[in-house]
């Protein structure tokens, strides 16, 4: 296996800022990003990704491949929670198993944003419609997770209005902003888009580096307490995303030959939601413990994916195994 890509990723400034954030927590530094600034940066990143995706989408024609790609994304978002749940319920409560399964079937917009920067560093493009697919993959996993909990739970206290869960999945701030920015990008003319290009493109990587510094601080604070909870969830948070990402990197060759799109499918399958799912589960399944699945997604899976996962998935796609269906 060629490790040049992995070594190159480990020297990425954005990733190094993430490590700096974890180190700051470890040495008990008072370094922190103000909450309002952190929120602004995350909103900016989602806006920039959505807007650029809309611009790319408007310049591409609708094809059968796009339809198959949408169906593929929704399918993996439904299948992943199913087998995750069957594994998790052997060791955890039904409520926690369902919540974790939903988190790992759903997607992380932050991981998606980081993956965009990774592809740009490799000079690999991806289609604008992948932004829409990312947003569409958020809700199915949450719905499947809630259904599994309702089917397997013996408690009569789980009374979830599925319509509210679905509605919350799409009105969640990150999903709403990226979808709204996608539509605005479609409606904006090329001339007007060029006028804000310095904001949407030129400063993107700088903001991403600061954002990952903040993410490193958040991860560092949660990681120590999470490790004390046992090795099962820790190992699950590494190996299940790796399996999901590698399998999707291969199977996506059935849908498209485009390397960038296949990579995005892989990273979406490997990512885990720590924003939309906790919010939805708080409303739908209050017995589920966010102290388990939030650190799993944020403090273990996210660092693994941006450090080792992304180079691995891209190497698989470029390998003979990855071209099996391509």
C-alpha positions as CSV (number, residue, x, y, z in Angstrom):
1,X,0.0,0.0,0.0
2,X,1.3,3.4,-1.0
3,X,1.7,5.5,2.3
4,X,2.7,8.7,0.6
5,X,-0.9,9.9,0.6
6,X,-1.2,9.1,4.3
7,X,2.0,10.9,5.2
8,X,1.0,13.9,3.1
9,X,-2.3,14.1,4.9
10,X,-0.6,14.0,8.3
11,X,1.3,17.2,7.3
12,X,-1.9,19.0,6.3
13,X,-2.0,22.4,8.2
14,X,-5.7,22.0,9.0
15,X,-5.1,18.5,10.5
16,X,-2.1,19.8,12.5
17,X,-4.3,22.6,13.9
18,X,-6.7,19.8,15.0
19,X,-3.9,18.1,16.8
20,X,-2.8,21.4,18.4
21,X,-6.3,21.7,19.9
22,X,-6.1,18.2,21.4
23,X,-2.6,19.1,22.7
24,X,-3.9,22.3,24.3
25,X,-6.4,20.3,26.3
26,X,-3.7,17.7,27.3
27,X,-1.4,20.4,28.7
28,X,-4.3,22.3,30.3
29,X,-3.8,25.4,28.2
30,X,-6.6,28.1,28.4
31,X,-6.6,28.2,24.6
32,X,-10.2,28.4,23.3
33,X,-12.2,29.7,20.4
34,X,-15.0,32.0,21.5
35,X,-18.4,30.3,21.2
36,X,-19.8,32.9,18.9
37,X,-16.8,32.9,16.7
38,X,-16.9,29.1,16.5
39,X,-20.5,29.1,15.5
40,X,-19.8,31.8,12.8
41,X,-17.0,29.7,11.3
42,X,-19.1,26.6,11.1
43,X,-21.9,28.5,9.5
44,X,-19.5,30.0,7.0
45,X,-18.0,26.6,6.0
46,X,-21.5,25.1,5.4
47,X,-22.5,28.2,3.4
48,X,-19.4,28.0,1.2
49,X,-19.8,24.3,0.5
50,X,-23.5,24.6,-0.3
51,X,-23.0,27.6,-2.5
52,X,-20.2,26.1,-4.5
53,X,-22.1,22.9,-4.8
54,X,-25.1,24.8,-6.3
55,X,-22.8,26.6,-8.7
56,X,-21.4,23.3,-9.9
57,X,-24.8,21.7,-10.1
58,X,-26.3,24.4,-12.3
59,X,-23.5,23.8,-14.8
60,X,-24.2,20.1,-15.0
61,X,-27.1,18.4,-16.7
62,X,-29.4,15.9,-15.0
63,X,-28.5,12.3,-15.8
64,X,-29.6,8.9,-14.8
65,X,-26.3,8.6,-12.8
66,X,-27.5,11.4,-10.5
67,X,-30.7,9.5,-9.8
68,X,-28.8,6.3,-9.1
69,X,-26.4,8.3,-6.8
70,X,-29.3,9.7,-4.8
71,X,-30.8,6.2,-4.4
72,X,-27.4,4.7,-3.5
73,X,-26.9,7.4,-0.8
74,X,-30.3,6.9,0.8
75,X,-29.9,3.1,0.7
76,X,-26.6,3.0,2.6
77,X,-28.0,5.5,5.1
78,X,-30.8,2.9,5.8
79,X,-28.7,-0.2,5.7
80,X,-25.8,0.9,8.0
81,X,-28.1,1.5,11.1
82,X,-29.6,-1.9,10.7
83,X,-26.5,-4.0,11.1
84,X,-24.9,-1.5,13.5
85,X,-28.0,-2.0,15.8
86,X,-27.7,-5.8,15.7
87,X,-24.1,-5.5,16.9
88,X,-24.7,-2.8,19.5
89,X,-27.8,-4.3,21.2
90,X,-25.7,-7.3,22.4
91,X,-23.7,-5.0,24.7
92,X,-25.8,-1.9,25.2
93,X,-29.4,-0.9,26.0
94,X,-31.9,-0.9,23.1
95,X,-32.2,2.9,23.4
96,X,-28.4,3.5,23.3
97,X,-28.0,0.9,20.5
98,X,-30.6,2.6,18.4
99,X,-29.1,6.1,19.0
100,X,-25.6,5.0,18.1
101,X,-26.8,3.1,15.1
102,X,-28.6,6.3,13.9
103,X,-25.5,8.4,14.5
104,X,-23.3,6.1,12.4
105,X,-25.9,5.7,9.7
106,X,-26.3,9.4,9.4
107,X,-23.7,11.8,8.2
108,X,-21.3,14.5,9.5
109,X,-21.4,17.8,7.6
110,X,-18.1,18.8,9.3
111,X,-16.4,15.7,8.0
112,X,-17.8,16.4,4.6
113,X,-16.4,19.9,4.7
114,X,-13.0,18.6,5.7
115,X,-13.2,16.0,2.9
116,X,-13.7,18.8,0.4
117,X,-10.5,20.4,1.5
118,X,-8.7,17.0,1.2
119,X,-9.9,16.5,-2.4
120,X,-8.8,20.1,-3.3
121,X,-5.4,19.3,-2.0
122,X,-5.3,16.2,-4.3
123,X,-6.6,18.3,-7.3
124,X,-9.7,16.0,-7.5
125,X,-13.1,17.4,-8.3
126,X,-16.5,16.1,-7.2
127,X,-20.0,16.8,-8.5
128,X,-22.2,19.5,-6.9
129,X,-25.0,17.1,-6.4
130,X,-23.0,15.3,-3.7
131,X,-23.9,18.2,-1.4
132,X,-27.6,17.5,-1.9
133,X,-27.0,13.8,-1.3
134,X,-25.2,14.5,1.9
135,X,-28.3,16.4,3.2
136,X,-30.7,13.7,2.0
137,X,-28.7,11.1,3.9
138,X,-29.3,12.8,7.3
139,X,-32.9,11.8,7.9
140,X,-33.2,8.2,6.8
141,X,-30.8,6.9,9.4
142,X,-32.5,8.8,12.2
143,X,-35.9,7.3,11.1
144,X,-34.5,3.8,11.0
145,X,-32.9,4.2,14.4
146,X,-36.1,5.3,16.0
147,X,-38.1,2.5,14.3
148,X,-35.6,-0.1,15.6
149,X,-35.9,1.3,19.1
150,X,-39.7,1.2,19.0
151,X,-39.7,-2.4,17.6
152,X,-37.2,-3.9,20.0
153,X,-38.0,-1.9,23.2
154,X,-40.3,-3.3,25.8
155,X,-41.0,0.1,27.2
156,X,-44.3,1.8,26.4
157,X,-42.9,5.2,27.2
158,X,-41.4,5.6,23.7
159,X,-44.1,7.6,21.9
160,X,-42.5,9.3,19.0
161,X,-44.2,11.3,16.3
162,X,-42.2,10.2,13.3
163,X,-43.3,13.3,11.4
164,X,-41.7,15.5,14.0
165,X,-38.4,13.5,13.8
166,X,-38.3,13.8,10.0
167,X,-39.1,17.5,10.1
168,X,-36.4,18.2,12.7
169,X,-33.9,16.3,10.5
170,X,-34.4,18.7,7.6
171,X,-34.8,21.9,9.7
172,X,-31.7,21.2,11.7
173,X,-29.5,24.3,11.3
174,X,-26.6,22.6,9.4
175,X,-28.8,20.7,7.0
176,X,-31.1,23.7,6.4
177,X,-28.1,26.1,5.7
178,X,-26.3,23.8,3.3
179,X,-29.5,23.0,1.4
180,X,-30.5,26.7,1.3
181,X,-27.0,27.7,0.1
182,X,-27.2,25.0,-2.5
183,X,-30.4,26.5,-3.9
184,X,-28.9,30.0,-3.7
185,X,-25.9,28.8,-5.6
186,X,-28.1,27.4,-8.3
187,X,-30.1,30.7,-8.6
188,X,-27.0,33.0,-8.6
189,X,-25.5,34.0,-12.0
190,X,-21.9,33.4,-12.8
191,X,-21.2,37.2,-12.7
192,X,-22.6,37.6,-9.2
193,X,-20.9,34.4,-8.0
194,X,-17.5,35.8,-9.1
195,X,-18.2,38.9,-6.9
196,X,-18.2,36.8,-3.7
197,X,-15.6,34.2,-4.8
198,X,-12.9,35.7,-2.4
199,X,-15.3,34.9,0.4
200,X,-16.6,31.5,-0.7
201,X,-13.3,30.1,-2.0
202,X,-10.1,32.0,-1.2
203,X,-10.3,32.1,2.6
204,X,-12.0,28.7,2.9
205,X,-8.9,26.7,4.0
206,X,-7.9,29.3,6.6
207,X,-11.3,29.2,8.2
208,X,-11.2,25.4,8.1
209,X,-7.9,25.4,10.0
210,X,-9.3,27.5,12.8
211,X,-12.4,25.5,12.9
212,X,-10.5,22.2,13.3
213,X,-8.4,23.8,16.0
214,X,-11.8,24.4,17.8
215,X,-12.8,20.8,17.0
216,X,-9.6,19.5,18.5
217,X,-10.2,21.3,21.7
218,X,-13.8,19.9,21.9
219,X,-12.5,16.4,21.1
220,X,-9.7,16.6,23.7
221,X,-12.2,17.5,26.4
222,X,-14.4,14.5,25.6
223,X,-11.9,11.8,24.8
224,X,-10.5,11.2,28.3
225,X,-13.9,10.7,29.9
226,X,-15.0,8.5,27.0
227,X,-12.0,6.1,27.2
228,X,-13.0,5.4,30.9
229,X,-16.3,4.1,29.6
230,X,-14.8,0.9,28.1
231,X,-13.1,-0.5,25.0
232,X,-16.2,-1.8,23.2
233,X,-17.6,1.6,22.1
234,X,-14.1,2.9,21.5
235,X,-13.3,0.0,19.1
236,X,-16.7,0.3,17.5
237,X,-16.1,4.0,16.8
238,X,-13.0,3.1,14.8
239,X,-13.6,-0.2,13.0
240,X,-17.3,0.2,12.0
241,X,-16.6,3.5,10.2
242,X,-13.6,1.9,8.6
243,X,-15.7,-1.0,7.3
244,X,-18.4,1.3,6.1
245,X,-16.0,3.6,4.3
246,X,-14.0,0.8,2.7
247,X,-17.1,-1.1,1.6
248,X,-18.7,2.0,0.1
249,X,-15.5,3.0,-1.6
250,X,-15.7,-0.3,-3.5
251,X,-19.4,-0.6,-4.1
252,X,-19.8,3.0,-5.3
253,X,-18.0,1.8,-8.4
254,X,-21.4,0.3,-9.4
255,X,-22.9,3.8,-9.5
256,X,-20.2,6.1,-10.9
257,X,-16.6,6.0,-12.2
258,X,-15.9,9.5,-10.8
259,X,-13.1,9.3,-8.2
260,X,-14.2,12.4,-6.3
261,X,-17.9,11.3,-6.0
262,X,-16.9,7.8,-4.9
263,X,-14.6,9.3,-2.2
264,X,-17.4,11.5,-1.0
265,X,-19.7,8.5,-0.8
266,X,-17.1,6.6,1.3
267,X,-16.5,9.5,3.7
268,X,-20.2,10.0,4.2
269,X,-20.7,6.3,4.9
270,X,-17.8,6.4,7.3
271,X,-18.8,9.6,9.2
272,X,-21.1,9.8,12.2
273,X,-23.5,12.6,13.2
274,X,-22.9,14.4,16.5
275,X,-25.2,17.4,15.8
276,X,-28.4,16.3,14.1
277,X,-28.8,12.9,15.7
278,X,-28.3,14.0,19.3
279,X,-30.9,16.8,18.8
280,X,-33.4,14.3,17.2
281,X,-32.8,11.6,19.8
282,X,-33.3,14.1,22.7
283,X,-36.8,14.6,21.4
284,X,-37.6,11.1,20.2
285,X,-35.7,8.8,22.7
286,X,-34.8,10.8,25.8
287,X,-33.5,7.5,27.5
288,X,-30.6,7.4,25.0
289,X,-27.4,8.7,26.6
290,X,-25.7,11.4,24.6
291,X,-22.7,10.9,26.8
292,X,-21.9,7.7,24.9
293,X,-22.7,8.4,21.2
294,X,-21.6,12.1,21.0
295,X,-18.0,11.4,22.2
296,X,-17.9,8.3,20.0
297,X,-18.6,10.4,16.9
298,X,-16.7,13.5,17.9
299,X,-13.7,12.3,19.8
300,X,-13.0,9.0,18.0
301,X,-14.6,8.6,14.6
302,X,-14.1,12.2,13.4
303,X,-10.3,12.3,14.2
304,X,-9.8,8.8,12.8
305,X,-11.5,9.7,9.5
306,X,-9.7,13.0,8.9
307,X,-6.3,11.5,9.9
308,X,-6.3,8.0,8.5
309,X,-9.7,7.3,7.0
310,X,-9.6,9.7,4.0
311,X,-6.3,8.5,2.6
312,X,-7.3,4.9,3.0
313,X,-10.6,5.3,1.2
314,X,-8.9,7.2,-1.7
315,X,-6.2,4.6,-2.0
316,X,-8.9,1.8,-2.2
317,X,-10.7,3.7,-4.9
318,X,-7.5,4.1,-6.9
319,X,-6.5,0.5,-6.4
320,X,-7.4,-2.6,-8.4
321,X,-9.9,-3.5,-5.7
322,X,-11.5,-0.1,-6.1
323,X,-11.8,-0.5,-9.8
324,X,-13.5,-3.9,-9.5
325,X,-16.8,-2.3,-10.4
326,X,-15.4,0.9,-11.9
